[in-house]
Amino acid sequence: MEGTWLSLLPFLVVIPLAIWLKEIVPGLVVGLVVGAFCLEKGSVLATIERAVDTLLKTMNDVEHLKVVAFLYLFGSLIGMIQIAGGVKGFVQWIDGRLHSKRRLLLFIWLTVPFTFFMPMFRIMLLGPVMKSILGKFRVDRRRVAYMIDVSTEPIIVLLPAATAFVGFMESVVAGALKQNGINTSAYELFLASLPYNFFAVIALFVGLMTTVTNVRIGRKERKRENEKTNPFHQLGLRKELALVTGEPLHLFFPLFLVLVLTFFFFWYSGTKNGAVTMIDAFSKADATMAMLMALFVTIIATTVFYLIRRQPLHELIYHFFDGGNQLMAPIGMLLLVWAVSLAADELGFSTYVSSTLGTWLPKEVVPATVFVVGSFISYFIGTSWGTWGIFMPLGVTLAAATEAPLPITIGAVFASGTFGAFASPLGDTTITTASMMDLDLMSYAKYKLRISLLCAILSTVAYFIAPIFFA
């Protein structure tokens, strides 16, 4: 279809609704309906049929199903680890080994190799530990909460494998490439874009420097009353998890196994596609399928291991589904993002953007523009995934139309979502960390906003400079 301004309507509806409602899903549903309405030229019944058909098309795509299965199984594995006492066991194991403020802060960073799989998993692991031992040291709990946050999402979005983010991030890149008819590996572009997520890189550097140099962030915390709070408050966890017996091995076994198997299946998939070396195998592998196979085998092996360790089978089965169901919200959001993108594509989104914005917007400013606008939106909706879903089609289309560097532009989209998830008071990590550390949400969000804005300004400058040197 020849592109017109109507192709912009689905996204123009999604963004203001997401800001107004502070939720991305209702905006996506309305955006899908608006797109279907434009395609069917005003027929109400045909609009409903078109919207449902578009959603079913996204569900029927094999690549989409791989991503959905990966996300669900990842949540399932986390649910099994929790009920088997893996998280609680690790908390109990490390609690008696932290004897100074420096050890406390360094411990937060040293746990990254064991907890990088998903932000909520890392926060739920570290939160109870930090909160239980803060009384031993004179340290601002907001600073500890900030260290947890800055060593969570900014690190996870920079990792190329074995995280809950990878499948989603690759999928939005693949969808945007398909929408623009760009025949290249989505995973290779995803890998190439990682160094250009400047906000994540700069935020990590600042976080490490403030840890090493012991620099205070913000004003001193006001004196507060001691309150007894539930460490699982607002996390959506079942109450019986607090009664689980801790077993550190029940965490280390599945985490080690999923890491090893991920690398193995990347090699296996790459060699099937003609790769000779290990590096070549990673570029030629079906990344989502490799991670899905690694999770599948890990869950089977972990179940057997837990049964040998006398874990009740009915509890493992229940929390397998309970853990997977906790990721149904991002799965549903992802399906809607795909559907809205498909409707916009059928309205000629790529053609219209290429023939309008692509004719006057200088390619040197495309990455910086995408980052600034995306960061503004992501701050108000508080979700990295929603921001990536909305802006990746726009970013890739602008890059293709203006011949702007594609990896840098994709990195800018990922950076904008990272900013919102990290800095926004509506971000899942901000809400969860504040809850775990018994902090007032708005006070904590304000505490880290100043340094987040500094990182964002430095990132914007980097996006103006990068196309000159790395294009």
C-alpha angles and dihedrals in degrees: 000000000000109000120249135167087270088075088069094054098086091056094038088057096045098053102052092041091051090051093046097045094033086225127099101203100067089049091052092050092051090045090054092049092048091051092049090047091055092047092051094043097236104317107141099204092042089050092056091047092048093048093051092044091051091051091049090051090057090049091049094056111107094215090051091050090053091056093046092049091048093052094046094048091047091056089046092055091050090050091053092047091052097050091045089059097248096132095041091047092054090050091052093045096054099038096084095045100067110088105156142038092249092052089049094055095040090049089062090060096039091059092063095094090057101040108034097107098096135348097242091050092052094046093047089051098047101034098071091044095051095043094049095053103035089095089069093061138047098237131132107252089214088061091051090048090050091051090052092050097044091049092049121051097020089054098041093052089055096054118099100207148017098035131110088240099059097072092048095045093049091046095055089049091049091049093050092047091050090048090056097040093244109156105206137109111283091204093052090051090046090054092046091052096054097085088051095060086103096172092058092045095048094043090052092049092049091046093051092046093051089050096049097041093040092230115173116235117213128338124326114279115258119244109271138193118251109249129184110232136174108252089212093053114139093000097108092236123146116253095238090068088076088062096051118120111242119246115172092191089061087066101039096049099058094038093052091044096050091049095050093043092048091058091043095052092045087057092044094049093045094050090050087057094051103271119153105184129045092247091049089049091059092053094047098040125108091244099194093046092048092052091044092054091047091053093045094054092041092054092050093047092044092051091053090046092051092048090052087051089055099254112158111254094217091056092049091050093047094050092042088066094034091055093046092048090057087067094051090096094062090039091055091046091051092052090051092048090054091048094049091048090050092050091048090048091052088053089056100258096158094046093049096047091047092051096045117026091024092063099057109020109095112235091229092067099042097093093045092047092049091049096048096046093041092049091051092052095041092053091059096043095038098215131112094194094051091049092049091049093051100040105035094076090047094045096048092044092052091046092050093047096047097032089240115163105280099208092051092048092048089048089052091054091051090046093053091054091046090055093053095046091048102040106029120096085220093058117116093229093049093049094045096046092048090050094048093048094043094242131148104258100222093042091052093045090051090048093061098032095084094056090041090056090049090054090047093052091049089048092052090053089049091053091054091050101039098069089056095055105025105034 
